[in-house]
């Protein structure tokens, strides 16, 4: 085959991407050279992208040269590429995707680990992405969001110049450029917490539709699983008729043969984003199903009961109030400490402390523990992680999935030969402990007990959410489900109670307020 000409933008990241494809082609015996092309997005740096006319600010000029025959293929960040192609062009291959997570880069003197996202109150965050702005304000309404343009190194330099307290970037770009960020605090936001842009971290190789020989050759670079996943995300974007400035996040991953999809969508960057999680056996009709859930006319629950007190400014309350859903939040149990003085000696050789609930975090730290500096922390769910932050500690392991078996398996990989302390409720099921390797030493520490309230009133809400097995026991000791009421169990342990009762229930992906919000939003009211 003749020497190929690869069209690319001239930024450091675009050149890395184009050179990566050039190297991949050369590995299969095909020579290529780069041609740098300036796009509208590169030339206009004083305006927000959503203020520019049309779509494809970083792609149109490359596509024009493809159609004109002056280049043979164009390498794009797939998230920049509009979902409708110009006639005569196709995406021929999608290589394996880089991680789609987000980096929040924070100046070290603006870090406050006790706050969500480790950002001090009222911090100024730089981003020009409406999607990032909506989700940031959803998690932290106190933040100031300011526009930030420029390529990746330029944006990071603006942060170092203290134009901002923090900035947000895709991890993929930072990783590909191999940048040294030791002077900054890096907060990595998982895709389950902060939903990335459709096709974030993926590359698209675009060619002329009639170039059959090149299409066949590029199949050597195509990664079918990545292509299948990003096709769902881009179809959701297409069905919403949104460009890259729509406040839309969508992320799909194939796990154990099933497709798991997270979607976040706001009307504008200043609005609270709706969140949805769906799991499906195939991609057929999946994007359509996701989009239909966001239909304004869809009937949603009028009232939701949850078996815990819900704070006035909590994420869950704001998510439900955004949909005019009434909340009935009341705990059906009371908790009491059963340890008032901690024997500090048992903490002397602790490698890990693992918490399975917010209560266990709070009761444990009320005992003023003193442990070695090497001690690491594991938690189930972001609610427990947030509780841990309030005491000034990071969780090195966060079991984000609502599947406690999955969490246990992941944690077990980290603690072979380690001493692991479990501060817990007296009646805890100890699911994590049972899955640890035989050479892990478990130090068991029951520190509080739960007592069921008397005379629990029935709820007439459309949806009942139960946040622990003991709350299920408490409610159903005296009450039954009413016809039409639907149930959400926060995780497997709570779900097992409903399995025993023969009651069907929904299980959120993650056992926290975001996961519960997603589960409520996904419920169909007949």
N, C-alpha and C positions, 0 to 999 in steps of 0.2 A: 504494500500500500504506500501511496505517496506520503511525503511529510505533511502532517496535519498542522493547521493553524488554529490555536486555541484563543478565543476572545475572552478578555477578562477586564475588570475594573483595576485601577492602579493602587488601591489601598493595600497595606501590608497583609491584611487578612485575605483579601481577594487574590493577591499574588500567591499566598501560601496555598490557597485552595486550588488555583490553576496549576501551580507547580506539583502539587500532590497528584492531580490527574495526569499531568505530563509524565511523572515518574511511574505511575501505574501503567500508562500506555507503553512506556519504554520497557517495562518489565515483561510485556507480552510481545516485544519486538517491533513496536511502532514508534517512529520518530515524530516529535511534535515541537513546535515553538510557540511562544506567547505573543499576542498582539494586545497592547493596552488601549482600552477605549474609555473615554470619559463619559459619564452619564449625567443626566439632569440632577440627580441626587448628590453627585460629587461637586457639581458647579454651584448649586444654590445652598449656601450654608447658613444663611441668616433667617431662614423661614422654617417653621415646623413642617414636617412632611405632610400633615393633614391639611395644611394651607395651600399646598401645591395642587395644580389641576391634574386630573386623571389618575392613572395608576402606573405601576412599573417604573418608578423613579430611578431605580438602580439596574433596570434590565432592558428598557426599550431600545437604547442605542446599540446594545449587543445584538438584540433580535433583528434590528434593521440591517446590521452588517452580515448576519447569518443569511437573511433573505437576499441580500445583495451579492452573496457568494464570496465576500472578502475574507471570511473566516469559515472554518469547517465545523467547529463546535464552540459553544459558550458554556462556561462554568458559572453557576449561580449559587448563592445561598438560597435554598429552596423557599425559605420563608419570605424572601423578597419577590418571588416570581408570582405574578397574577395567576389565578386558577384557570382563566380562559386564555388559550394560546392564540397568537396571530395565525391566520390560515397559512399552512405550509410548514409549520414548525411543531416538533414534538419533544417531550422529555424521553431520551433514549435509555438513560440509566440513572440509578440513584445508588451511590456507594453506601457502605455501612455508616450508620449515623453516629455522630459524637454524642456525648451525654447532653440531654436537653435541659438540664437544671440551670437555675439562675444564680449569679453571684451578686451579692450586695457587698460592695467594697466600702469600708468605713474608715475614716481617719481615726487613728487610735485614741485621740483625746475626745472623740465623740461617741465612744462605745459605752453602753450601759447594759451589762449582761442581765440585769434584773428585768429589763423591758423586752417585750416581744421583738424579734429581729435584731436584738442587741443594740438598738439605736436609742440615743438619749431622747428625752421628750422634746417635741417640736423641731426635730432635726430637719435640715434641708436636704432633700434627695434629688439628684439630677437624673432625669430620663425624659425623652421625647415620645415614649411609647404610651399611648392611651390605655393599652391593656395593663401595662405595669402600674400606671398611676391608679387605675380603678382598684386593682388588687391590693396595692400598698395601702391605700386609704381604707379599704375594707378591713385590713388587719390592724392598721394604726391610723385612725382618723386625725391624730394630732400632728402628723407629718406635714411639712411644706414641700410640695413637688414643683421643681423648676425645670424648664427646658434644657436639654443637653444634646448638642449635635457634634458631629465629627467622627473620625474613625476611632478604633479601640484605643490606640496609644494616646491620641489627642484627648479623649475623654478622661483617661486615667490621669494625664498630666493636669487637666483642669481640676481634678479632685486634689491632687498633690499641691496645687496652687491655692487650695482652700477656697475655691469658688463655691464648693458644696461641702456638706458634712459627709455625704455618702453618694455613691452612684450605683446604678444597676446595669449589669451587662450579662449577656449569655456566657455561661461557662465555656462553651465550645470555642468561642473566639479567643478568649484568654488562654485557654489550654493550647490551641493550635499555634499561637504566637510564642508560647513558652516564656511569658513575661514574668519578671521577678516582682512579686507583690509583698515582700517581707515587711515593708514599712507600713502596710495597711492591714486592718482586720478584715478577714474574709468570712462572710456568713453565706453558707451554701443553702439555697432554698430548694427542697426536693419538689419534684413535679406534682406530688400529691398535695403539697401545701400551696405552691405558687404555680399555676398552670401556664406552661410556656406557649409561645406563638405556634400556630400550626406549622409543622415541618421544621421547628427550631432544631439546629444542630445537624441538619441534613443538607447534602449538596444535590443539585440537579444538573445533569449534562444534557444540554439542548442541542438538537441538530435539525437539519432540513428533513421534512417528512419523507421525501423521495430518495434519501441517501441510504438505501437498503444495506449496502456493504458495510458502511460505518455503523449502522444500527446493530447489525449482527456482531461486529467486532466489540462494541461497547457492552454487550451482554456479559463479557468477562469481568466487567467492573460493577455490574448491577448486584445489589443485595436484596433478594426477593422479600425477606421479612420486613426490612426497613421500608421498602416500596409499598408493601401491603399496609403498614401502619400509617405512613404519612398520607397515603391515598384517602384514608378515612378522615384525617384531620383537614386535608385540603378540600374534601367534598363538603364537610361541615361549613368551612369558610365560604365555599362557593354557594351553598344553599342559603346562607345568611346574606349573600350578595355583599360581602364585606371585603374591603381591601386591607392593606397592612396597618391602616390607622384605626380600624374598628377595634373597640375594647374587647377583643375575643381571644381567649386562650383555649387550645384544644390539644390534648395529648393522648395518644393511643399506644398501648404496648400489649404484645401477645404474651400471655403468661399461662403456663399449663394448658395450652391448646385453646384458651379463651381470649377474647379481645376485651381489654379493660380500657375505658375511655373516660377521661376527666375533661369537663368543659366549664369555662367561666365566661360569662358574657354580661356586659353592662350596656345601658343605652348610651351613656356618654362617659368620658373619663372621670367625671365627678360623681357618678352614680354608684350605688352599692352593687357589686357584681353578683349575679345569680350563679350558683354552682350546681353541677350535676355529675354524678358518677353512674356509668352504665357498664354492665358486663354482658357479653354476647358470645354465642358459639361461632358465628361467622360475621363477615363484614357486609353481607347482603342486607340492604335496608337499614344498616346501623346508623349511618349519617342522618337519614331521613327521620329515624326514630328519635335521635338526639334533638334535632331541630324542632320536631313537633312538641317536645316537652317545654320549649321556650315560647310556645304560642300564647299570646296574651289572653286568649279566650278559654284556655284550658282550665278546667275546674280544679282548684287546689283546696286543701283542707281549710276549713274556717277556724278550727281551734285545735291546738296540739297540747297534750299533757306530757310533761316530762318529770321524772322522779328525782329531781334535784332543784334547788333554788337557782334561779337564773339572774345574774347581775344585770343592772339597768343598762350598762354599756357593753354587754357581752356580744361577741360575734354572732352567736346563735339568735339572741333576741333581735339584733338589727337585721339579720337575714330573714327572719319570719315577719317582722314588722314591715319590711320592704314589700312583702306580699300580702299585707293586711291580714296576717294570720294571728289570732289571739293565742297567747301562751298561758298555760296553767302550770306553773312550776312549783312543786312542793316535794320535799324529801319525805319518804315513808319510813325512814330509819333515823336513829340518832347514834352518834359515835362517842365513845368515851376512851380516854387513855387508860391503859392497864400497866404502863411503865411510867413512873414519874422521875426516876433517877437512872441514868444510863451508866452501866459499868464500862468506863472508857477503855479498859484493858482489852475488851473483845474487839476493839477497832484497830488494835496495834498493827496487825499484819493483813488488813483488808485490802484486796486489789480492786474489787468492784462492790458497789452498793446498787441494788436493783429495786425499783419501785414500780408497783403495778397499779397505783392509784394516787390521786392528788392528796387524799387523806393520809396515806402512808408517808408522803413527803413532809407534810405539815407536822404530823405528830412526831416524826423522827427529828426534824430540825428544832422543834421546840425543846428537845432534850439536850440541845447544844453539844452535838457530837464533835469530837476532835479526832481526825483520822490522818494518816500519812498523806503527804502531797501527791504521791503517785496514784492515789485512789481515783478510780473512774466511776462514772455513773451511767446506769441504764434505766430506761423508763418505758412503760407501755403508754403510747399516745402522747399527742402534743399538749394535752391538758396537764399531764404530769410533768412534761418538760417545762411548761410555763411556770408551774408551781416551784420547780427546782430553781429556775432562773431567779425567782423572787428572793431566794436565799443566796444568790450570787454564784451559782454553779451551773456549768454546762453539762448536758447529757452527751456522753461520747457514743451512746447507742440509743436510738429512738425506734421502738417498735411501732411503726406508723400503721401497719395493717391491723384490721379488726379481727383477723384470724390469729388467735393466740398460739396455735400450733406452729404457724409460719414464724411468728415472732420468736417463739422458744427455739426453733431450729436455727434462726439467724444469730440469736444471742449465744447459743451453745458453741458456735464456731469460734467465739472470742475468748472463752473462759477455761479452756483446757489447762489443768494444773494450777488454777487460780483459786483464791479465797473469795467467796461471794456472799455478801450479807444481804439478807432479805427482810427488811422491816415490813411488817404486814398486818392485816386484820386477823384476829384470832380465828375467824371462820373461813379464811382464804382457801381457795381450791388448790393453790400451789402448783398451777399448771406449768409454769416456767421451770421450777425446781426439778420436776419429774423428768424434764428433757435434757438436763445438763449432763455432760460427759462424766464418766465414773471417777475420773481423777480430779474433778472440780470439788473443792471443799465448800459445802453449804453451811453457812451460819444462820440459823433460823431465829428471827426476833419478832414474835408477836408483840405489837405495841399498842394496839387499840382494839376495841370490840364494838360490834354493832348491835343495837337493840331496836326491835320493831315497834313502831308507834301503835297505840291502841286506837280502835274505832276509825279506820281509814275510810273516808268517803269515796264513793264511786265517782269516776270522771265520765262525763258525757262527750268528751272531745272526739273528733274524727280519728285522730291518731294518738296512740299511747306509746311513749318512749320510756324504756326501762334501762337504767344506767348501772345496775348491778344485780346479781342473782338474789341478794337479800331483799331488794326492792320488789322483785317479782313475787317472792314468798309473802312479803308484807301485803301487797295489793290483793293477791288472789286468795288469801286466807279468808276474805269476807266478800269479795266482789267477783263478778263474772264479766266476760266481754259482752258488750251489747252488739246486736246485729249491725254489720257494716263497719264496726271499728277496726282499724288496722294497727298493727304492732310493729315497732322497731326495737330491736335488741342491740345494745351498744357494742357487744362483741360475742364471741363463741360461748364463753362461760354463761353469760346471761341467756343466750340463745338456747343452750342445752335445757334450761328450765322449760322453755316453750316446746322443745322437742318432746320432753317427757309428758307435757300436757296435750300434745297433739295440736298445738296452735301454730299456724304459719306466721312468719315474721320476715321483715326486711333486715338485712345486716349492712350497716354502712361500711365503706372501705376502711375508714380510719375511725378509731374510738374517741373522737374529739368533737368540738363544736362545728368545725368545717365538715367533717364526715356526717354528723347528724343533720346539718343544714342540707347537704347534698341528698341525703336519704329522704327528708321531708319533701324537698322540691321534686324528687322523682316519683312520688306517690300519686297514683291515679284515683281520683274520687269519682265514683260512678254516679 
